[in-house]
């Protein structure tokens, strides 16, 4: 009975730590079964590492933007094997999607903003596969690092809406959707990646 109790206690400590480590990117990438949700969310985590180092406003991962905006944009790049900004992004921000973004910010992050959702920036890239990268965290960081090599993309990663409050004291809340897709570009395997940044202002 005592041994069983000890076993239960050990498992209670081990299992949460395993889950925590995987959520933080230590999970090894299996290209036959990619956890896209994990990779996408870790990209926002890595962006916030950069923003934290500068004292800038953080982004918040949005599943709504990821599923309704970023995913279709990324799929288009993957299908066409191109890296560009397709037309029609504003058409994806329907009233229903905007309402869902506001509900997500309120329910998940406890932020209540105005009814308007501002369409901010979109950045995209193709990141080639490499034996240097083993874990989800490795790939997430490498994607952010590559964005930082471009002036315009780096601005979005580091500086866009960097102040947490407006001049009249209203909070600026950043919601970012991300979508990745493993595919081929010019005969090279890697990840197509799209990030969409939206902004909500405090009521």
C-alpha positions in Angstrom: 0.0 0.0 0.0 2.8 2.4 0.9 4.7 1.5 -2.3 1.5 2.2 -4.4 1.2 5.6 -2.7 4.8 6.4 -3.5 4.2 5.3 -7.1 1.2 7.6 -7.4 3.1 10.5 -6.0 6.0 9.9 -8.4 3.6 9.8 -11.4 1.9 13.0 -10.2 5.2 14.8 -10.4 6.5 13.2 -13.6 3.4 13.5 -15.9 2.8 17.2 -15.5 6.5 17.8 -16.2 6.4 15.8 -19.4 3.4 17.7 -20.6 5.0 21.0 -19.6 8.2 20.2 -21.4 6.4 19.2 -24.6 4.3 22.4 -24.6 7.6 24.3 -24.3 9.1 22.8 -27.4 11.2 19.8 -26.3 9.0 17.3 -28.1 11.0 15.8 -31.0 9.6 16.5 -34.5 8.2 13.5 -36.3 7.7 14.5 -39.9 5.3 11.6 -40.4 2.9 13.0 -37.7 3.4 16.7 -37.3 1.6 18.4 -34.4 0.9 21.7 -36.2 -1.0 23.2 -33.3 2.0 22.8 -31.1 4.4 24.3 -33.7 2.1 27.2 -34.5 1.7 28.2 -30.8 5.4 27.9 -30.1 6.1 30.4 -32.8 4.2 33.0 -30.9 6.1 31.9 -27.7 9.4 32.5 -29.5 8.2 35.9 -30.8 7.4 36.9 -27.3 10.9 35.9 -26.1 12.2 38.5 -28.5 9.5 41.1 -27.5 10.2 40.5 -23.8 13.9 41.1 -24.2 12.9 44.6 -25.7 10.2 45.3 -23.1 7.6 45.4 -25.8 3.9 44.4 -25.9 3.3 40.6 -26.2 1.3 38.8 -28.8 -1.3 36.3 -27.8 -1.9 33.1 -29.7 -5.3 33.0 -31.4 -6.8 29.7 -32.4 -9.7 31.6 -34.1 -7.3 33.6 -36.4 -5.2 30.5 -37.0 -8.1 28.4 -38.1 -10.1 31.1 -40.0 -7.4 33.3 -41.5 -3.8 31.9 -41.4 -4.7 28.3 -42.3 -6.2 29.1 -45.7 -3.5 31.6 -46.5 -0.8 29.0 -45.7 -2.6 26.3 -47.6 -2.5 28.6 -50.7 1.2 29.0 -50.5 1.7 25.3 -50.0 -0.6 24.4 -53.0 1.1 26.9 -55.3 4.6 26.3 -53.9 5.1 30.1 -53.7 5.8 32.5 -50.9 3.8 35.7 -51.2 0.7 37.6 -49.8 -2.4 36.4 -51.7 -5.2 38.9 -52.3 -8.5 38.7 -50.4 -7.4 38.7 -46.8 -10.0 41.3 -45.7 -12.7 39.0 -47.0 -11.7 36.4 -44.4 -12.3 38.8 -41.6 -16.1 38.4 -41.7 -18.4 39.8 -38.9 -18.6 36.2 -37.6 -14.8 35.8 -37.4 -14.3 39.2 -35.8 -17.0 38.4 -33.2 -15.2 35.1 -32.5 -11.9 36.8 -32.0 -13.4 39.2 -29.5 -15.0 36.2 -27.7 -11.7 34.4 -27.6 -9.9 37.4 -26.2 -12.5 37.7 -23.5 -12.9 34.0 -22.6 -9.3 32.9 -22.9 -7.3 36.0 -21.9 -10.0 37.9 -19.9 -9.6 41.0 -22.1 -12.7 42.9 -23.1 -12.2 45.2 -26.1 -14.2 47.3 -28.5 -16.3 45.6 -31.1 -13.9 46.5 -33.8 -11.0 44.1 -34.6 -8.1 45.9 -36.5 -6.4 43.9 -39.2 -2.7 44.5 -38.6 0.1 42.7 -40.4 0.8 39.5 -42.2 4.2 37.9 -42.6 5.1 34.6 -44.3 8.1 32.5 -45.2 9.4 29.1 -46.2 11.8 27.5 -43.7 13.9 24.6 -45.1 14.2 21.4 -43.1 17.6 20.8 -41.5 19.3 18.2 -39.5 20.3 21.0 -37.1 16.7 21.2 -35.8 15.4 18.3 -33.8 12.5 19.6 -31.6 9.4 21.7 -32.2 11.1 24.4 -30.2 14.1 24.3 -32.6 11.9 24.8 -35.6 9.8 27.5 -34.0 12.9 29.5 -33.0 14.5 29.0 -36.5 11.3 30.4 -38.1 11.4 33.5 -35.9 15.1 33.9 -36.5 14.6 33.8 -40.2 11.9 36.5 -40.0 14.3 38.7 -38.1 16.8 38.7 -41.1 14.3 40.7 -43.1 13.7 44.4 -42.1 9.9 44.4 -42.8 9.3 41.0 -41.1 11.6 41.9 -38.2 9.5 45.0 -37.6 6.4 42.9 -37.1 8.2 40.4 -34.8 9.9 43.1 -32.7 8.2 46.5 -33.0 4.6 46.4 -34.3 2.2 47.8 -31.7 5.0 47.6 -29.2 3.4 49.9 -26.7 0.9 48.2 -24.4 -1.1 51.4 -23.9 -2.3 54.2 -26.1 -1.6 57.9 -25.3 -5.0 58.1 -23.6 -4.3 55.0 -21.4 -6.3 52.4 -23.3 -4.7 48.9 -23.5 -3.6 47.5 -26.8 -4.2 43.8 -27.0 -2.4 41.7 -29.8 -4.0 38.5 -31.1 -1.9 36.5 -33.6 -2.8 33.5 -35.7 -0.2 31.2 -37.1 -0.3 28.4 -39.6 2.5 26.1 -40.8 2.5 23.4 -43.5 5.2 21.0 -44.3 5.9 20.8 -48.0 8.3 21.5 -50.9 9.6 24.7 -52.4 11.9 24.6 -55.4 12.6 21.0 -54.6 13.5 21.6 -50.9 11.4 20.3 -48.0 10.4 22.6 -45.2 7.7 24.6 -43.6 5.5 27.2 -45.2 4.5 29.6 -42.4 2.0 32.5 -42.2 1.4 34.8 -39.2 -1.5 37.2 -39.0 -1.6 39.9 -36.4 -4.8 41.6 -35.3 -5.3 44.3 -32.7 -8.1 44.9 -30.2 -8.3 48.1 -28.1 -9.6 48.3 -24.6 -13.2 49.6 -24.1 
